[in-house]
Amino acid sequence: MLKVYNTLTRKTEEFSTLKPGEVSMYVCGPTVYAKAHIGHAMSALVFDIIRRYLEYSNYKVTHVMNFTDVDDKIIIKANQQGIDPFVLGEMYIHEFEEHLRD
């Protein structure tokens, strides 16, 4: 039996899903205004391990990770470099995804 810590109730509880046999994971990814670092990798790794464990346990898993690509830090950095903020964000998203594949 899988148990998880529920931050709302502040208790360890038995893991349960809204739909039997299915898990949906929405994970916050990096804010893409600079090169990826070990903290970004750690977050991606932890949730990848959780996803793999759930799949191993015969759950159908939908795992989604976002990228924050509109943020003051991105706008400031893009302005400093004289490029569009969306171009900057896409550049670092691509780089992050490449690092995850390596």
C-alpha positions as CSV (number, residue, x, y, z in Angstrom):
1,M,0.0,0.0,0.0
2,L,1.4,3.4,-1.0
3,K,1.1,6.2,1.5
4,V,1.7,9.9,0.9
5,Y,1.9,13.0,3.0
6,N,-1.1,15.2,2.6
7,T,0.0,18.8,3.2
8,L,-3.6,20.0,3.6
9,T,-4.4,17.6,6.4
10,R,-0.8,17.3,7.6
11,K,-1.2,13.6,7.8
12,T,0.2,10.5,6.1
13,E,-2.6,8.9,4.2
14,E,-3.3,6.0,1.9
15,F,-2.8,6.9,-1.7
16,S,-6.1,7.0,-3.7
17,T,-7.0,8.3,-7.1
18,L,-10.1,10.1,-8.4
19,K,-10.4,7.5,-11.2
20,P,-9.6,3.9,-10.3
21,G,-6.3,2.9,-11.8
22,E,-5.5,6.4,-13.2
23,V,-3.2,9.1,-11.9
24,S,-2.9,12.6,-13.2
25,M,0.3,14.5,-12.2
26,Y,0.7,18.2,-12.9
27,V,4.2,19.3,-12.0
28,C,5.6,22.8,-11.9
29,G,8.6,23.1,-14.1
30,P,11.3,25.8,-14.4
31,T,11.0,29.4,-15.0
32,V,13.0,29.6,-18.3
33,Y,15.1,32.8,-18.1
34,A,18.6,31.2,-17.7
35,K,20.4,27.9,-18.2
36,A,19.0,24.9,-16.3
37,H,20.7,23.9,-13.1
38,I,20.8,21.0,-10.8
39,G,17.6,22.1,-8.9
40,H,15.7,21.9,-12.1
41,A,17.1,18.4,-12.8
42,M,16.3,17.3,-9.3
43,S,12.6,18.3,-9.6
44,A,12.3,16.6,-12.9
45,L,14.0,13.4,-11.7
46,V,11.9,13.1,-8.5
47,F,8.7,13.3,-10.4
48,D,9.9,11.0,-13.1
49,I,10.7,8.4,-10.5
50,I,7.3,8.8,-8.9
51,R,5.7,8.4,-12.4
52,R,7.7,5.3,-13.1
53,Y,6.8,3.8,-9.8
54,L,3.1,4.4,-10.4
55,E,3.3,2.9,-13.8
56,Y,5.2,-0.1,-12.4
57,S,2.3,-0.4,-9.9
58,N,-0.1,-0.6,-12.9
59,Y,-1.5,2.9,-12.8
60,K,-2.2,4.7,-16.1
61,V,-0.3,7.9,-15.5
62,T,-0.7,11.3,-17.2
63,H,2.3,13.4,-16.3
64,V,2.4,17.0,-17.3
65,M,5.1,19.5,-16.5
66,N,4.7,23.2,-17.2
67,F,7.3,25.8,-18.0
68,T,6.9,29.4,-16.7
69,D,7.7,31.3,-19.9
70,V,6.1,34.7,-19.0
71,D,7.6,36.2,-15.9
72,D,9.4,39.4,-14.9
73,K,12.7,37.7,-14.8
74,I,12.3,36.5,-18.4
75,I,11.2,40.0,-19.6
76,I,14.1,41.7,-17.9
77,K,16.7,39.2,-19.3
78,A,15.2,39.4,-22.8
79,N,15.3,43.2,-22.7
80,Q,19.0,43.0,-21.6
81,Q,19.8,40.8,-24.5
82,G,17.6,42.7,-27.0
83,I,15.4,39.7,-27.9
84,D,11.8,38.9,-27.7
85,P,10.9,37.3,-24.3
86,F,9.1,34.4,-26.0
87,V,12.3,33.7,-28.1
88,L,14.3,33.6,-24.8
89,G,11.8,31.3,-23.2
90,E,11.7,28.9,-26.1
91,M,15.5,28.8,-26.2
92,Y,15.8,27.8,-22.6
93,I,12.9,25.3,-22.8
94,H,14.6,23.6,-25.7
95,E,17.9,23.5,-23.8
96,F,16.2,22.1,-20.7
97,E,14.5,19.4,-22.7
98,E,17.8,18.5,-24.4
99,H,19.4,18.2,-20.9
100,L,16.7,15.8,-19.8
101,R,17.3,13.6,-22.8
102,D,21.1,13.4,-22.1
